[in-house]
Amino acid sequence: MSNIIELSNIYKSFDQGVHHLEILKGIDLTIASSEMVALVGASGAGKSTLLHIMGLLERADDGEVLMSGIPTKDLTDIKRTKIRRHEIGFVYQFHNLLPDFDAIDNVIMPQLIAGTSKKIALERAKELLAKMGLEDRMEHRPGELSGGEQQRVAIARSLANRPRLILADEPTGNLDEKTGNGVMDILLELSKEEGISALIATHNTNLAQRMDRIISLKNGIVQDNI
């Protein structure tokens, strides 16, 4: 089984006033193709920072991130953006949908930015939203949708460009348990259906136990939970 992403000796720190905070201290992590991994850890442990580095949104202070075997450390911002646009889908605790666009346009937009034709983008958006159970809600704006519906649109958007990796940061953290479970059922089902790898940061123990593997981030180091 090939690896979709590999992190080698990743370090990241921040300065806050007179304080120097070492957040990640030599992270080594590999996620295989089609593997679903849960990332657990206390608030402030650095889970979001790790996700941002994996998603090429931030650069590590040291170490290397390989996407499908390709080193990204020395790539230009333009090349990193291209990889991010085509290879990675993001899901956040807060959906971050465009409020002035309806559901289907929110799913079409990233496809157009990636160079997909409007016809194909529309077909893909309709397909994904239908799988999300939102056939009758496609023309509603985010403010007209429930929290669970908004997050389902956000998941559809993350899958729109057929990424190889989904990075999700507390995707059910803003939802009640029943709604959150329903949202994750859909995310996991579609990820497996399309052969997508995923790293899901969560405090939800039940959700974590549904993954292929659980890893924990503590004191700046990642380790597998046995």
C-alpha positions as CSV (number, residue, x, y, z in Angstrom):
1,M,0.0,0.0,0.0
2,S,1.5,3.4,-1.0
3,N,1.7,6.4,1.3
4,I,-0.3,9.5,0.5
5,I,1.6,11.7,2.9
6,E,4.8,11.4,5.0
7,L,6.1,13.8,7.6
8,S,9.7,13.5,8.6
9,N,11.2,15.2,11.7
10,I,8.8,18.1,11.7
11,Y,9.5,21.0,14.1
12,K,7.3,24.1,14.6
13,S,7.5,26.8,17.2
14,F,6.0,30.3,17.9
15,D,7.1,33.4,19.8
16,Q,4.5,35.0,22.0
17,G,6.0,38.1,23.5
18,V,9.0,36.9,25.6
19,H,7.9,33.3,25.4
20,H,9.2,30.8,22.9
21,L,6.7,28.0,22.4
22,E,7.8,24.7,20.9
23,I,4.7,23.1,19.5
24,L,5.9,20.2,17.3
25,K,9.2,18.5,18.3
26,G,10.3,16.1,15.6
27,I,7.0,14.7,14.2
28,D,7.3,11.5,12.1
29,L,4.0,10.4,10.6
30,T,2.9,8.4,7.6
31,I,-0.6,7.9,6.3
32,A,-1.2,5.2,3.7
33,S,-3.5,5.5,0.7
34,S,-7.2,5.0,1.7
35,E,-6.3,4.9,5.4
36,M,-8.5,6.7,7.9
37,V,-6.6,8.1,11.0
38,A,-7.9,9.8,14.1
39,L,-5.7,12.5,15.8
40,V,-6.4,13.0,19.4
41,G,-4.8,15.3,22.0
42,A,-5.6,18.0,24.6
43,S,-6.7,21.4,23.5
44,G,-3.6,23.5,22.7
45,A,-1.5,20.4,22.0
46,G,-0.8,21.5,18.4
47,K,-3.3,19.5,16.4
48,S,-4.4,22.4,14.3
49,T,-0.8,23.4,13.7
50,L,0.0,19.9,12.6
51,L,-3.0,19.8,10.2
52,H,-2.0,23.2,8.7
53,I,1.5,21.9,8.0
54,M,0.2,18.7,6.5
55,G,-2.2,20.7,4.3
56,L,0.7,23.0,3.2
57,L,-1.0,26.0,4.7
58,E,2.0,26.6,7.0
59,R,5.7,25.8,6.6
60,A,7.5,23.8,9.3
61,D,10.6,25.3,10.9
62,D,12.4,22.1,10.0
63,G,11.6,18.7,8.5
64,E,9.9,17.5,5.3
65,V,6.4,16.9,4.1
66,L,6.1,14.5,1.2
67,M,2.8,14.3,-0.8
68,S,2.6,11.1,-2.8
69,G,6.4,10.9,-2.5
70,I,7.0,14.5,-3.7
71,P,9.0,16.7,-1.3
72,T,7.3,20.0,-0.6
73,K,9.7,21.9,1.7
74,D,11.4,23.9,-1.0
75,L,8.4,24.3,-3.4
76,T,7.2,27.8,-4.2
77,D,4.0,29.0,-2.7
78,I,2.4,28.7,-6.1
79,K,3.3,25.1,-6.5
80,R,2.2,24.3,-2.9
81,T,-1.1,26.0,-3.6
82,K,-1.5,23.8,-6.7
83,I,-0.9,20.6,-4.7
84,R,-3.3,21.8,-2.0
85,R,-6.0,22.7,-4.5
86,H,-5.9,19.3,-6.3
87,E,-4.7,16.8,-3.7
88,I,-6.2,18.0,-0.3
89,G,-9.7,18.7,1.0
90,F,-10.3,20.6,4.2
91,V,-13.1,20.3,6.7
92,Y,-13.2,22.6,9.7
93,Q,-15.3,22.8,12.9
94,F,-17.0,25.9,11.5
95,H,-18.1,25.3,7.9
96,N,-16.6,28.5,6.4
97,L,-19.1,28.5,3.6
98,L,-19.5,31.6,1.4
99,P,-22.7,33.2,2.9
100,D,-23.8,35.0,-0.3
101,F,-23.8,31.8,-2.4
102,D,-26.2,28.9,-2.3
103,A,-25.1,25.3,-1.4
104,I,-24.5,24.2,-5.0
105,D,-22.4,27.3,-5.8
106,N,-20.3,26.7,-2.7
107,V,-19.4,23.2,-4.1
108,I,-19.0,24.5,-7.6
109,M,-16.6,27.3,-6.7
110,P,-13.5,25.3,-5.8
111,Q,-13.8,23.3,-8.9
112,L,-13.9,26.4,-11.1
113,I,-10.8,27.7,-9.4
114,A,-9.1,24.4,-10.1
115,G,-9.9,24.8,-13.8
116,T,-12.9,22.4,-14.1
117,S,-15.5,23.4,-16.7
118,K,-18.8,24.7,-15.3
119,K,-20.7,21.8,-16.8
120,I,-18.6,19.2,-15.1
121,A,-18.4,21.2,-11.8
122,L,-22.2,21.4,-11.8
123,E,-22.6,17.7,-12.3
124,R,-20.1,16.9,-9.6
125,A,-21.8,19.3,-7.1
126,K,-25.2,17.8,-7.7
127,E,-23.8,14.3,-7.3
128,L,-22.1,15.1,-4.0
129,L,-25.0,17.1,-2.5
130,A,-27.4,14.3,-3.5
131,K,-25.2,11.8,-1.6
132,M,-25.4,14.2,1.4
133,G,-29.2,14.0,1.3
134,L,-29.4,17.7,0.3
135,E,-31.3,17.3,-3.1
136,D,-34.0,19.7,-1.9
137,R,-31.5,22.2,-0.3
138,M,-29.1,22.9,-3.1
139,E,-30.4,26.4,-3.8
140,H,-30.5,27.5,-0.2
141,R,-27.8,29.8,1.2
142,P,-25.9,28.8,4.3
143,G,-28.0,31.0,6.6
144,E,-31.1,29.0,5.5
145,L,-29.5,25.7,6.4
146,S,-29.2,23.9,9.8
147,G,-25.8,23.4,11.3
148,G,-25.7,19.8,10.2
149,E,-26.8,20.7,6.7
150,Q,-24.1,23.4,6.5
151,Q,-21.4,20.9,7.6
152,R,-22.6,18.4,4.9
153,V,-22.2,21.1,2.3
154,A,-18.7,21.8,3.7
155,I,-17.9,18.1,3.3
156,A,-19.2,18.0,-0.3
157,R,-17.0,21.1,-1.0
158,S,-13.9,19.3,0.5
159,L,-14.5,16.3,-1.9
160,A,-15.4,18.4,-4.9
161,N,-11.9,18.2,-6.6
162,R,-11.5,14.5,-5.9
163,P,-8.6,15.0,-3.4
164,R,-6.5,12.1,-2.3
165,L,-6.4,13.4,1.3
166,I,-9.0,14.9,3.6
167,L,-7.8,16.9,6.7
168,A,-10.6,17.5,9.2
169,D,-10.2,19.7,12.3
170,E,-13.0,18.9,14.8
171,P,-15.6,18.5,12.1
172,T,-18.4,17.6,14.6
173,G,-17.2,19.9,17.4
174,N,-20.0,22.5,16.7
175,L,-22.8,19.9,16.3
176,D,-24.9,17.9,18.7
177,E,-24.0,14.2,19.1
178,K,-26.8,12.8,16.8
179,T,-26.2,15.4,14.0
180,G,-22.4,14.9,14.3
181,N,-22.7,11.2,14.0
182,G,-24.8,11.5,10.9
183,V,-22.3,13.9,9.3
184,M,-19.4,11.6,10.1
185,D,-21.3,8.6,8.7
186,I,-21.4,10.4,5.4
187,L,-17.8,11.6,5.4
188,L,-16.5,8.1,6.2
189,E,-18.7,6.5,3.7
190,L,-17.8,8.8,0.8
191,S,-14.1,8.7,1.7
192,K,-14.0,4.9,1.6
193,E,-16.2,5.0,-1.6
194,E,-13.7,7.3,-3.4
195,G,-10.5,5.7,-1.9
196,I,-9.6,8.9,0.0
197,S,-7.2,9.0,3.0
198,A,-8.2,11.1,6.0
199,L,-6.8,12.5,9.1
200,I,-9.5,13.7,11.5
201,A,-8.6,15.7,14.6
202,T,-11.3,15.1,17.2
203,H,-12.1,15.0,20.9
204,N,-14.9,12.5,20.2
205,T,-13.8,9.1,21.5
206,N,-16.6,7.2,19.7
207,L,-15.6,8.8,16.4
208,A,-11.9,8.1,16.9
209,Q,-12.6,4.4,17.5
210,R,-14.3,4.2,14.1
211,M,-11.0,5.0,12.3
212,D,-8.4,2.5,11.0
213,R,-5.9,3.9,13.5
214,I,-5.7,6.4,16.4
215,I,-2.7,8.6,17.0
216,S,-2.1,11.0,19.8
217,L,-0.3,14.3,20.0
218,K,1.3,15.0,23.4
219,N,4.3,17.1,24.3
220,G,5.0,17.9,20.7
221,I,5.3,14.2,19.7
222,V,2.9,11.9,17.8
223,Q,2.6,8.3,18.7
224,D,0.2,5.5,17.8
225,N,-2.4,4.5,20.4
226,I,-2.1,0.8,21.1
